[in-house]
Amino acid sequence: MAWPSPVMSSAPSAVPCPYVTIATIPPTPPTPARAPGTPVIGGSQLGTTGLAVPLEVPPPPTLSAISWVVADLDTGEVLGACAPHLQRRPASVQKLLLAATALPKLDPTLVIEATDEDLALPADSSAVGMLVGGHYPVSTLWYGLLLQSGNDAANALARVAGGDGGVAATMAAMNAEAHRLGADDTHAVTPSGLDAPDQFTSAYDLALIARSVFDRPDFVQYDTTLRFQWPAQPPKDPNGFQIQNENKLLTSYPDALGGKTGFTDEARHTYVGAAQRDGRRLVVTLMGAEIVPARAWKQGTMLLDWGFGLPATASVGHLVTPQEAARLHVPQDQTPTPMPAATAAVPEAVAGILSSPLGVIALLAVGLTLIGTVGFTVTRAAIRRNRGP
């Protein structure tokens, strides 16, 4: 694909990101150093811990998020970014990767029975309210996952999607899906996004994952539903209850397309949101935010307004496609497979013959004989065809 001529940025690494310093932000997981010559996924300008914005555009808003990306969902252009490949804990925006992995696998009409394993959560964990022994259609669990950010629903979906391998198999599949998308900053350990050692992602990777799920009508249906009636589970819960979508973008921002909120102690506030305006669909991703100067979803709207104000050609990089990611994942030092010894000996033998004048004459004689034989055979075949069977 040919990318449109972009409005390029200057060297972004010298420009710090404009964010409000919050003393309580916990340290981030170490971002592995790139080997010399390793390409930066999405373009060299995104290989910065600072600000990457196009030249001669208004400055981005000042946020408390310490990393973010604004990108076009359709063209894949990254309009601006702050430390886009910085690795941090994902919190519940990890559920988008679960959706990208498990939605294609699970029949929405399948009814599953909740287990103790599904409800094994920390005391302060976000849960939709599943009951052990309760029976829930898969489609109902997607509503519980995306509207209420239910970690119990995440566990149940991951368990069932993993088949005999359970949650562990789904985690392997989630990491494989991230790799397929080019989300190389991502390593998933829990399906819900609850904090865990060695679990991290980046603002850039979240944009890749968001682009994948927003292309699925079933995800959009689940993700944009404002309220849903959770089914009764007699006799413990004879009436059921209503759940509501926690993403305030849907009711507060014109032409919102959906997204996901997240929060844990280590991740702080994370957010993914998308909207459309004048034929453009933009996505914003934020990590490590606090509630100043505004809630994470509100900071997302500030970035969306900034992004929609940029020209369509504004770019500091792009969201790679799975096809491009596959090419980037091929080791650069691959060498051709050696020929078998017998095959390799043939060119050497020919070279030895050609080194002698008599050898050249012999080869010419053999060639003329073969040409004559083939010509004679073709002529006889033509005569037989003309004579009929």
C-alpha positions as CSV (number, residue, x, y, z in Angstrom):
1,M,0.0,0.0,0.0
2,A,1.3,3.5,-0.9
3,W,1.0,5.9,2.0
4,P,-0.2,9.4,1.2
5,S,2.5,12.1,1.2
6,P,2.7,13.0,4.9
7,V,3.3,16.2,6.8
8,M,6.4,14.9,8.6
9,S,7.6,15.8,12.0
10,S,11.0,17.0,13.0
11,A,13.2,14.9,15.3
12,P,10.7,14.1,18.1
13,S,13.1,12.7,20.7
14,A,14.3,16.2,21.7
15,V,10.7,17.4,22.5
16,P,9.3,16.2,25.9
17,C,5.7,15.1,26.1
18,P,3.3,17.8,27.4
19,Y,1.8,16.1,30.5
20,V,1.0,17.1,34.0
21,T,3.5,15.6,36.4
22,I,1.9,13.4,39.0
23,A,4.2,12.2,41.8
24,T,2.2,9.0,42.5
25,I,2.7,7.5,39.1
26,P,4.4,4.1,39.7
27,P,7.5,3.2,37.7
28,T,7.0,1.6,34.3
29,P,8.3,-1.9,33.3
30,P,11.6,-1.5,31.6
31,T,11.3,-1.2,27.8
32,P,13.8,-3.5,26.2
33,A,16.5,-1.8,24.2
34,R,16.2,-2.3,20.4
35,A,19.1,-4.0,18.7
36,P,21.0,-1.7,16.3
37,G,19.3,-1.7,12.9
38,T,16.1,-3.1,14.2
39,P,13.2,-1.2,12.5
40,V,10.8,0.6,14.8
41,I,7.3,-0.8,14.2
42,G,5.2,2.0,12.6
43,G,8.2,4.1,11.5
44,S,11.4,5.6,12.9
45,Q,9.7,8.7,14.2
46,L,7.7,6.6,16.7
47,G,10.9,5.3,18.2
48,T,10.9,8.1,20.8
49,T,10.1,8.5,24.5
50,G,9.2,12.1,23.7
51,L,6.6,13.9,21.5
52,A,6.1,13.0,17.8
53,V,3.9,15.5,16.0
54,P,3.8,16.9,12.5
55,L,5.4,20.2,11.7
56,E,3.5,23.4,11.7
57,V,0.4,22.1,13.5
58,P,-1.2,23.3,16.8
59,P,0.5,21.8,19.8
60,P,-1.4,18.8,21.4
61,P,-3.3,19.3,24.6
62,T,-1.5,18.9,28.0
63,L,-2.6,15.7,29.6
64,S,-1.7,13.6,32.6
65,A,-1.3,10.5,30.4
66,I,2.4,9.8,30.0
67,S,1.9,8.0,26.7
68,W,-0.7,8.3,23.9
69,V,-1.4,7.8,20.2
70,V,-3.9,9.4,17.8
71,A,-4.4,7.4,14.6
72,D,-6.7,7.1,11.7
73,L,-8.6,3.8,11.8
74,D,-9.1,3.7,8.0
75,T,-5.8,4.9,6.5
76,G,-3.6,3.7,9.5
77,E,-1.8,7.0,9.7
78,V,-0.5,8.0,13.2
79,L,-1.3,11.7,13.5
80,G,0.6,12.2,16.7
81,A,2.0,10.4,19.6
82,C,3.8,10.7,23.0
83,A,6.2,7.8,23.9
84,P,4.1,5.5,21.7
85,H,6.2,2.3,22.4
86,L,6.6,2.9,26.1
87,Q,5.5,-0.4,27.9
88,R,3.1,-0.1,30.8
89,R,0.5,-2.2,32.5
90,P,-2.7,-2.3,30.4
91,A,-5.5,-2.6,33.0
92,S,-8.9,-3.4,31.5
93,V,-8.1,-2.2,28.0
94,Q,-6.5,-5.7,27.7
95,K,-10.0,-6.9,27.2
96,L,-9.8,-5.6,23.7
97,L,-7.1,-8.1,22.9
98,L,-9.3,-10.8,24.5
99,A,-12.1,-9.8,22.2
100,A,-9.8,-9.7,19.1
101,T,-8.7,-13.3,20.0
102,A,-11.9,-15.0,21.2
103,L,-14.7,-13.3,19.2
104,P,-13.9,-15.3,16.0
105,K,-13.7,-18.6,18.1
106,L,-16.9,-18.5,20.2
107,D,-20.5,-19.2,19.1
108,P,-22.5,-16.3,20.7
109,T,-25.4,-18.6,21.4
110,L,-23.3,-21.1,23.3
111,V,-24.5,-21.3,27.0
112,I,-21.8,-21.9,29.6
113,E,-21.9,-22.6,33.3
114,A,-19.9,-20.3,35.6
115,T,-17.3,-22.0,37.7
116,D,-15.4,-21.2,40.9
117,E,-12.4,-20.5,38.6
118,D,-14.3,-17.8,36.8
119,L,-15.0,-16.0,40.0
120,A,-11.6,-16.3,41.6
121,L,-10.9,-12.6,41.8
122,P,-9.3,-10.1,44.2
123,A,-11.7,-8.5,46.7
124,D,-11.7,-5.1,45.0
125,S,-11.8,-6.5,41.4
126,S,-14.3,-5.3,38.9
127,A,-17.0,-7.9,38.3
128,V,-20.3,-8.0,36.5
129,G,-21.9,-10.3,39.1
130,M,-21.8,-13.8,37.7
131,L,-22.9,-16.7,40.1
132,V,-21.2,-20.0,40.4
133,G,-23.5,-22.5,38.6
134,G,-25.2,-19.8,36.7
135,H,-25.8,-20.3,33.0
136,Y,-24.9,-17.5,30.6
137,P,-24.9,-17.3,26.8
138,V,-21.5,-16.2,25.4
139,S,-23.2,-13.1,23.9
140,T,-24.3,-12.1,27.4
141,L,-20.7,-12.4,28.7
142,W,-19.5,-10.1,26.0
143,Y,-21.9,-7.4,27.3
144,G,-20.7,-8.1,30.8
145,L,-17.1,-7.7,29.6
146,L,-17.3,-4.6,27.6
147,L,-20.1,-2.6,29.4
148,Q,-19.2,-3.4,33.0
149,S,-15.6,-4.5,32.5
150,G,-16.4,-7.7,34.3
151,N,-13.2,-9.7,35.2
152,D,-15.4,-12.7,36.0
153,A,-16.8,-12.5,32.4
154,A,-13.2,-12.2,31.1
155,N,-12.2,-15.4,33.0
156,A,-15.2,-17.3,31.7
157,L,-14.7,-16.3,28.1
158,A,-11.0,-17.1,28.2
159,R,-11.7,-20.5,29.9
160,V,-14.2,-21.5,27.2
161,A,-12.3,-20.1,24.3
162,G,-9.2,-22.1,25.3
163,G,-11.0,-25.4,25.1
164,D,-9.3,-28.2,26.9
165,G,-6.3,-25.9,27.5
166,G,-8.5,-23.4,29.4
167,V,-7.3,-19.9,30.3
168,A,-3.7,-20.8,29.6
169,A,-4.4,-21.7,26.0
170,T,-6.3,-18.4,25.5
171,M,-3.4,-16.5,27.0
172,A,-1.1,-18.1,24.4
173,A,-3.6,-17.3,21.7
174,M,-3.8,-13.7,22.8
175,N,0.0,-13.3,22.6
176,A,0.0,-15.0,19.2
177,E,-2.7,-12.6,18.0
178,A,-0.7,-9.6,19.3
179,H,2.3,-10.8,17.4
180,R,0.2,-11.3,14.3
181,L,-1.0,-7.7,14.5
182,G,2.5,-6.4,15.0
183,A,1.9,-5.5,18.7
184,D,5.4,-6.5,19.7
185,D,5.3,-4.3,22.9
186,T,2.5,-6.5,24.3
187,H,2.7,-9.5,26.6
188,A,-0.5,-10.7,28.1
189,V,-0.7,-12.7,31.3
190,T,-4.3,-12.2,32.5
191,P,-7.3,-12.1,30.2
192,S,-8.9,-9.3,32.2
193,G,-5.8,-7.0,32.4
194,L,-5.4,-7.3,36.2
195,D,-1.9,-6.4,37.1
196,A,0.7,-9.2,36.8
197,P,4.4,-9.4,36.5
198,D,5.7,-9.4,32.9
199,Q,2.3,-8.0,31.6
200,F,2.5,-4.9,29.5
201,T,1.5,-3.2,26.3
202,S,1.9,0.3,24.7
203,A,-0.2,3.1,23.3
204,Y,0.9,2.1,19.8
205,D,-0.1,-1.6,20.3
206,L,-3.5,-0.6,21.8
207,A,-4.2,1.4,18.6
208,L,-3.3,-1.7,16.5
209,I,-5.6,-3.9,18.6
210,A,-8.4,-1.3,18.5
211,R,-8.2,-1.1,14.7
212,S,-8.6,-4.8,14.6
213,V,-11.7,-5.0,16.8
214,F,-13.4,-1.9,15.4
215,D,-13.5,-3.7,12.1
216,R,-15.8,-6.4,13.6
217,P,-19.6,-5.6,13.6
218,D,-20.2,-7.9,16.5
219,F,-17.6,-6.1,18.7
220,V,-19.1,-2.7,17.8
221,Q,-22.6,-4.0,18.7
222,Y,-21.5,-5.2,22.1
223,D,-19.2,-2.3,22.8
224,T,-21.7,0.5,22.0
225,T,-24.7,-0.9,23.8
226,L,-25.6,1.6,26.5
227,R,-27.5,-0.7,28.9
228,F,-28.2,-4.4,29.1
229,Q,-30.5,-6.6,31.2
230,W,-28.4,-9.2,33.0
231,P,-30.3,-12.5,33.1
232,A,-31.9,-13.9,36.2
233,Q,-30.3,-17.0,37.8
234,P,-33.0,-18.6,40.0
235,P,-33.1,-19.2,42.8
236,K,-30.2,-17.1,43.9
237,D,-31.1,-14.2,41.6
238,P,-34.7,-14.5,40.5
239,N,-34.9,-11.1,38.8
240,G,-31.6,-10.3,37.2
241,F,-30.4,-6.7,37.0
242,Q,-29.4,-4.0,34.6
243,I,-25.8,-3.1,33.7
244,Q,-24.7,0.2,32.0
245,N,-21.8,1.1,29.7
246,E,-19.0,2.7,31.7
247,N,-17.6,4.5,28.6
248,K,-18.8,8.1,29.0
249,L,-17.6,8.9,25.5
250,L,-20.7,7.2,24.0
251,T,-23.1,9.7,25.6
252,S,-20.9,12.8,25.8
253,Y,-19.0,13.0,22.5
254,P,-20.7,13.5,19.1
255,D,-20.3,10.5,16.7
256,A,-18.5,8.4,19.3
257,L,-17.7,4.9,18.0
258,G,-16.9,3.2,21.3
259,G,-13.9,2.1,23.3
260,K,-12.8,0.8,26.7
261,T,-11.8,2.2,30.1
262,G,-9.3,0.7,32.5
263,F,-7.7,1.2,35.9
264,T,-5.4,-0.6,38.2
265,D,-3.0,0.6,40.9
266,E,0.0,-0.1,38.7
267,A,-1.5,0.9,35.3
268,R,-3.3,4.0,36.7
269,H,-6.0,5.1,34.2
270,T,-5.8,3.6,30.6
271,Y,-8.3,4.4,27.8
272,V,-9.1,3.6,24.2
273,G,-11.8,5.6,22.4
274,A,-12.8,6.2,18.8
275,A,-15.1,8.7,17.0
276,Q,-15.9,9.8,13.5
277,R,-16.2,13.2,11.9
278,D,-16.4,14.4,8.3
279,G,-15.7,11.0,6.9
280,R,-12.7,10.3,9.2
281,R,-12.5,7.7,12.0
282,L,-9.9,8.4,14.6
283,V,-8.8,6.3,17.6
284,V,-7.0,7.6,20.7
285,T,-5.1,5.5,23.2
286,L,-3.9,6.7,26.6
287,M,-1.8,5.1,29.3
288,G,-0.7,6.1,32.8
289,A,-3.2,8.9,33.2
290,E,-4.6,10.5,36.3
291,I,-8.0,12.2,36.8
292,V,-6.4,15.6,36.2
293,P,-6.8,17.7,34.2
294,A,-9.8,15.4,33.5
295,R,-11.0,11.8,33.5
296,A,-9.2,9.6,31.0
297,W,-12.1,9.5,28.6
298,K,-12.3,13.3,28.7
299,Q,-8.6,13.5,28.0
300,G,-9.3,11.2,25.0
301,T,-11.8,13.8,23.7
302,M,-9.2,16.5,23.9
303,L,-6.9,14.4,21.7
304,L,-9.7,13.5,19.3
305,D,-10.5,17.2,18.9
306,W,-6.8,17.9,18.2
307,G,-6.6,15.1,15.8
308,F,-9.7,16.0,13.8
309,G,-8.2,19.5,13.5
310,L,-5.2,18.2,11.6
311,P,-5.0,17.9,7.9
312,A,-5.6,14.4,6.4
313,T,-2.0,14.2,5.3
314,A,-0.6,14.8,8.8
315,S,1.5,11.8,9.8
316,V,4.4,10.7,12.0
317,G,4.1,7.0,11.2
318,H,1.5,4.4,10.5
319,L,-0.3,1.4,12.1
320,V,1.2,-1.7,10.5
321,T,-1.0,-4.2,8.9
322,P,-0.7,-7.9,9.7
323,Q,0.9,-8.5,6.3
324,E,3.5,-5.8,7.0
325,A,4.1,-7.2,10.5
326,A,4.7,-10.6,9.0
327,R,7.4,-9.2,6.8
328,L,9.0,-7.3,9.7
329,H,9.1,-10.5,11.8
330,V,11.2,-12.3,9.2
331,P,14.8,-12.4,10.6
332,Q,17.0,-10.0,8.7
333,D,20.0,-12.4,8.7
334,Q,18.2,-15.4,7.1
335,T,20.5,-17.2,4.7
336,P,19.4,-19.3,1.7
337,T,19.0,-23.0,2.4
338,P,22.2,-24.8,1.2
339,M,21.8,-27.0,-1.9
340,P,22.1,-30.8,-1.5
341,A,25.6,-32.0,-2.2
342,A,24.5,-33.9,-5.3
343,T,22.8,-30.8,-6.7
344,A,25.7,-28.5,-5.8
345,A,28.1,-30.9,-7.6
346,V,26.4,-30.3,-11.0
347,P,27.5,-26.7,-11.5
348,E,31.0,-27.7,-10.5
349,A,31.2,-30.5,-13.0
350,V,29.9,-28.2,-15.8
351,A,32.5,-25.6,-14.8
352,G,35.2,-28.3,-15.1
353,I,34.0,-29.3,-18.6
354,L,33.9,-25.7,-19.8
355,S,37.4,-25.1,-18.7
356,S,38.6,-27.3,-21.5
357,P,38.3,-26.6,-25.3
358,L,37.5,-30.3,-26.0
359,G,34.9,-30.1,-23.2
360,V,33.1,-27.2,-24.9
361,I,33.1,-29.0,-28.3
362,A,31.7,-32.1,-26.6
363,L,28.9,-30.1,-24.9
364,L,28.0,-28.5,-28.2
365,A,27.8,-31.9,-29.9
366,V,25.5,-33.2,-27.2
367,G,23.3,-30.1,-27.4
368,L,23.0,-30.4,-31.2
369,T,22.2,-34.1,-30.9
370,L,19.4,-33.4,-28.4
371,I,17.9,-30.6,-30.5
372,G,17.9,-33.0,-33.5
373,T,16.2,-35.7,-31.5
374,V,13.6,-33.4,-30.1
375,G,12.9,-31.9,-33.5
376,F,12.5,-35.4,-35.1
377,T,10.2,-36.5,-32.3
378,V,8.0,-33.4,-32.6
379,T,7.8,-33.8,-36.4
380,R,6.7,-37.5,-36.2
381,A,4.1,-36.5,-33.6
382,A,2.7,-33.8,-35.9
383,I,2.6,-36.2,-38.8
384,R,0.6,-38.7,-36.7
385,R,-1.8,-36.0,-35.7
386,N,-2.4,-35.0,-39.3
387,R,-3.1,-38.6,-40.2
388,G,-5.6,-39.1,-37.5
389,P,-5.7,-41.8,-34.8
